[in-house]
Amino acid sequence: MLTAIAMLAAMAPAIAQQQAPVQAPGLPLWEVGVFGGAASTPAYPGADDRSSRALVLPLVIYRGRIIRADRSGVSARLFNSERVELDLGFALSLPARSDDVAAREGMPDLHSLLEFGPRLKVLLAEPSATSRARLELPLRMPLELGNGFRRQGLVFEPRVVFETGDGTGKWQADASVGAVFGNARLNAYFYEVAPRYATAARPAYAADGGLMMTRLGLSLSRRLTPDWRVFGFTRYDNHSHAANRDSPLFRKRGGVSVGAGFTWTIHRSAARAWE
């Protein structure tokens, strides 16, 4: 189940159709339905092995005044004005079994990371009535699931997002560019090799904090009917200037993630959403 939730979180930016550049009036307070999708991603940042997942699971959307759970993720609004919003954001990463990753053979598995923390969003421009650009500044604390909720450092992921659509919600597209920084503890989770796991081909390595990757993302979603929507996304991560590219676990300077799927809304509330 954690794998399924993690996959949904990985796909969330690609299916955030309800967060239109101009919010459509009269959205339901809540919706329930079904989410299905598949994605292929690197096993971890800089890995040369891949992780692929497919799933079908329930989808719940709630658009409250403070708490919001929708296709772009789960958040709690702390402050919201015309140009600035501060909320608490959540994310989940995919796990990777060391038996499936040659570079990590004999090392502990990488579990899913539950990430949460404050996120500042600033509106930069609105080129048209159906498009906007914003700056996002999230700072999250990852907790390792399956290992006693052990804290694994901090991650900072500044990015600029451009969104556009047709104004009716029929189709929606976005592009983003940003960078991901991790402190020493988070980078150690992915790149450190303790002496007890060192081999002739995998020397011991102590990880440093710093840049993990720069990131470019593209996504597109289209509503087929009032209840059905399909989506697709691709993301490219560049690790050429990563702080830990000398780690023996660092194998590739770039990685591509791709995914596609659908959402099916079964029921909507009569009550309208808060905005």
C-alpha positions as CSV (number, residue, x, y, z in Angstrom):
1,M,0.0,0.0,0.0
2,L,2.9,2.4,0.8
3,T,4.2,1.8,-2.7
4,A,0.9,2.7,-4.2
5,I,0.6,5.9,-2.2
6,A,4.2,6.8,-3.1
7,M,3.4,6.3,-6.8
8,L,0.4,8.6,-6.5
9,A,2.6,11.2,-4.9
10,A,5.2,10.9,-7.6
11,M,2.5,11.5,-10.3
12,A,0.6,14.2,-8.5
13,P,2.1,17.2,-10.3
14,A,1.1,15.7,-13.6
15,I,-2.6,15.4,-12.6
16,A,-3.2,18.7,-10.7
17,Q,-6.0,19.7,-13.2
18,Q,-8.2,21.2,-10.5
19,Q,-5.5,23.7,-9.7
20,A,-6.3,25.7,-12.8
21,P,-4.6,29.1,-13.4
22,V,-8.0,30.6,-12.9
23,Q,-10.0,28.6,-10.4
24,A,-13.3,27.5,-12.0
25,P,-16.3,28.6,-9.8
26,G,-18.5,26.1,-8.0
27,L,-16.1,23.2,-7.6
28,P,-17.4,20.5,-5.3
29,L,-16.1,20.5,-1.7
30,W,-15.2,16.8,-2.1
31,E,-15.0,14.1,-4.7
32,V,-14.4,10.4,-4.6
33,G,-13.2,8.1,-7.4
34,V,-10.5,5.9,-8.7
35,F,-6.9,6.6,-9.7
36,G,-4.9,4.4,-12.0
37,G,-1.4,4.8,-13.5
38,A,2.1,3.5,-14.2
39,A,5.5,5.2,-14.0
40,S,9.2,4.4,-14.5
41,T,11.8,6.3,-12.5
42,P,15.5,5.9,-11.5
43,A,15.8,3.7,-8.4
44,Y,17.3,6.7,-6.6
45,P,18.9,10.0,-7.8
46,G,22.0,9.1,-9.9
47,A,21.1,5.3,-10.2
48,D,21.6,3.4,-13.4
49,D,18.9,0.9,-12.4
50,R,15.2,1.8,-12.7
51,S,12.1,1.3,-10.6
52,S,8.7,0.8,-12.3
53,R,5.3,0.7,-10.6
54,A,1.6,0.4,-11.7
55,L,-1.4,0.7,-9.5
56,V,-5.1,1.3,-9.1
57,L,-6.4,2.8,-5.9
58,P,-9.2,5.0,-4.4
59,L,-8.9,8.8,-5.0
60,V,-10.3,11.3,-2.5
61,I,-10.3,15.0,-3.1
62,Y,-11.2,17.6,-0.4
63,R,-11.1,21.4,-1.0
64,G,-11.4,22.8,2.4
65,R,-10.6,26.3,3.7
66,I,-7.4,25.1,5.3
67,I,-7.0,21.4,4.7
68,R,-6.8,20.4,1.0
69,A,-6.3,16.9,-0.4
70,D,-6.4,16.9,-4.2
71,R,-4.6,15.8,-7.3
72,S,-1.6,18.0,-6.6
73,G,-1.1,16.5,-3.1
74,V,-2.1,17.1,0.5
75,S,-1.5,20.5,2.1
76,A,-2.7,22.7,5.0
77,R,-3.0,26.4,4.1
78,L,-1.5,28.7,6.8
79,F,-1.7,32.0,4.8
80,N,-3.3,32.8,1.5
81,S,-3.4,36.2,-0.3
82,E,-3.8,37.2,-3.9
83,R,-0.1,36.7,-4.6
84,V,1.4,34.8,-1.7
85,E,0.4,31.5,-0.1
86,L,2.1,29.6,2.7
87,D,1.0,26.0,3.4
88,L,2.3,22.7,4.7
89,G,3.1,20.3,1.9
90,F,3.5,16.6,1.9
91,A,5.2,14.2,-0.6
92,L,6.3,10.6,-0.8
93,S,9.2,9.0,-2.7
94,L,9.3,5.5,-4.2
95,P,11.3,2.7,-2.4
96,A,14.1,0.7,-4.0
97,R,15.1,-2.8,-3.0
98,S,18.9,-3.3,-2.9
99,D,18.4,-6.8,-4.4
100,D,17.2,-5.0,-7.6
101,V,19.9,-2.4,-7.7
102,A,23.4,-3.7,-8.6
103,A,25.3,-0.8,-7.1
104,R,23.6,-1.4,-3.6
105,E,24.0,-5.2,-3.5
106,G,24.3,-6.2,0.1
107,M,23.3,-2.8,1.5
108,P,20.1,-1.9,3.3
109,D,17.0,-1.2,1.2
110,L,15.9,2.3,0.5
111,H,12.4,2.7,1.9
112,S,9.8,5.2,1.0
113,L,10.4,8.7,2.4
114,L,7.4,10.6,3.8
115,E,8.3,14.3,3.3
116,F,6.5,17.2,4.9
117,G,7.2,20.9,5.7
118,P,6.4,24.5,4.9
119,R,6.0,25.7,1.3
120,L,5.9,29.3,0.2
121,K,4.3,30.0,-3.2
122,V,4.6,33.4,-4.8
123,L,2.8,34.5,-7.9
124,L,5.3,35.9,-10.4
125,A,3.2,36.7,-13.4
126,E,-0.2,36.1,-15.1
127,P,0.5,36.4,-18.9
128,S,-3.1,35.7,-19.7
129,A,-6.4,34.8,-18.0
130,T,-5.6,31.1,-18.3
131,S,-1.8,31.0,-17.5
132,R,0.4,31.9,-14.6
133,A,4.0,31.6,-13.4
134,R,4.8,31.1,-9.7
135,L,7.8,30.5,-7.5
136,E,7.7,27.7,-5.0
137,L,10.0,27.4,-2.0
138,P,9.3,24.1,-0.1
139,L,11.5,22.9,2.8
140,R,10.6,19.4,3.8
141,M,11.8,16.9,6.4
142,P,11.9,13.3,5.1
143,L,10.8,10.4,7.5
144,E,11.9,6.9,6.5
145,L,8.8,4.6,6.4
146,G,9.4,1.0,7.4
147,N,12.3,1.8,9.7
148,G,10.6,3.4,12.7
149,F,9.9,6.7,11.0
150,R,13.6,7.7,11.3
151,R,14.3,11.3,10.2
152,Q,16.5,11.5,7.2
153,G,17.6,15.1,7.1
154,L,16.1,18.0,5.1
155,V,15.4,18.7,1.5
156,F,15.0,22.1,-0.2
157,E,13.4,22.2,-3.6
158,P,13.1,25.7,-5.1
159,R,11.4,25.8,-8.5
160,V,9.5,28.0,-11.0
161,V,6.3,26.6,-12.4
162,F,4.4,27.8,-15.5
163,E,0.8,26.6,-15.9
164,T,-1.6,27.0,-18.7
165,G,-4.9,25.7,-19.9
166,D,-8.0,26.4,-22.0
167,G,-9.9,28.1,-19.3
168,T,-12.6,25.4,-19.1
169,G,-10.5,22.7,-17.4
170,K,-10.7,20.5,-20.5
171,W,-6.9,20.4,-20.8
172,Q,-4.2,21.6,-18.6
173,A,-0.4,21.7,-19.0
174,D,2.5,22.8,-16.9
175,A,6.3,23.1,-17.1
176,S,8.7,23.5,-14.1
177,V,12.4,24.1,-13.6
178,G,14.2,23.9,-10.3
179,A,16.8,22.3,-8.1
180,V,16.9,19.9,-5.2
181,F,19.3,20.4,-2.3
182,G,19.8,17.9,0.6
183,N,21.7,18.2,3.8
184,A,24.5,15.8,4.7
185,R,22.1,13.3,6.4
186,L,19.7,13.1,3.4
187,N,22.6,12.7,0.9
188,A,24.1,10.0,3.1
189,Y,20.9,8.1,2.9
190,F,21.4,7.8,-0.9
191,Y,25.2,8.0,-1.4
192,E,27.1,7.0,1.7
193,V,28.9,3.7,1.9
194,A,29.7,2.7,5.5
195,P,32.9,0.7,5.9
196,R,31.0,-2.5,6.7
197,Y,29.4,-2.3,3.2
198,A,32.6,-1.5,1.3
199,T,33.9,-3.9,-1.3
200,A,36.8,-3.8,-3.8
201,A,34.4,-2.3,-6.4
202,R,32.5,-0.1,-3.8
203,P,34.9,1.8,-1.5
204,A,33.7,3.5,1.7
205,Y,32.4,7.0,1.1
206,A,31.1,9.8,3.4
207,A,28.5,12.0,1.8
208,D,28.3,15.8,2.0
209,G,25.4,18.1,2.0
210,G,24.6,20.2,-1.1
211,L,23.0,20.0,-4.6
212,M,21.4,16.7,-5.5
213,M,20.1,17.6,-9.0
214,T,18.6,20.3,-11.2
215,R,15.1,19.3,-12.5
216,L,12.9,20.0,-15.6
217,G,9.4,18.7,-15.6
218,L,6.5,18.7,-18.2
219,S,3.0,17.4,-17.8
220,L,-0.3,17.4,-19.7
221,S,-3.8,16.3,-18.7
222,R,-7.0,16.2,-20.7
223,R,-10.6,15.7,-19.5
224,L,-12.4,13.2,-21.7
225,T,-15.8,13.5,-20.0
226,P,-17.0,15.2,-16.8
227,D,-15.9,12.1,-14.9
228,W,-12.8,10.8,-16.8
229,R,-9.4,12.5,-17.2
230,V,-6.1,11.1,-18.6
231,F,-2.6,12.5,-18.0
232,G,1.0,12.0,-18.8
233,F,4.3,13.4,-17.5
234,T,8.0,13.4,-18.0
235,R,10.8,14.7,-15.8
236,Y,14.5,15.0,-16.4
237,D,17.0,15.2,-13.5
238,N,20.5,16.4,-14.2
239,H,23.2,15.4,-11.6
240,S,26.3,16.8,-13.4
241,H,27.0,19.2,-10.6
242,A,25.7,17.1,-7.7
243,A,27.7,17.4,-4.5
244,N,28.2,13.6,-4.2
245,R,29.0,12.6,-7.8
246,D,32.2,10.9,-6.5
247,S,30.2,8.4,-4.5
248,P,30.5,4.8,-5.8
249,L,26.7,4.7,-5.7
250,F,26.5,7.6,-8.1
251,R,26.3,6.0,-11.6
252,K,24.5,8.4,-14.0
253,R,24.7,12.1,-14.6
254,G,21.0,12.3,-15.7
255,G,17.8,10.4,-15.3
256,V,14.4,10.4,-17.0
257,S,11.1,9.6,-15.3
258,V,7.9,9.0,-17.3
259,G,4.3,8.1,-16.4
260,A,0.7,8.1,-17.6
261,G,-2.6,7.3,-16.1
262,F,-6.3,8.2,-15.5
263,T,-8.7,9.5,-12.9
264,W,-12.4,8.5,-12.7
265,T,-14.8,10.5,-10.5
266,I,-17.6,8.4,-9.1
267,H,-19.4,11.0,-6.8
268,R,-19.2,14.7,-6.0
269,S,-20.6,16.6,-3.1
270,A,-23.4,19.1,-3.4
271,A,-21.5,21.5,-1.1
272,R,-19.1,23.9,-2.9
273,A,-15.4,24.3,-2.2
274,W,-13.8,27.0,-0.2
275,E,-11.6,29.5,-2.1
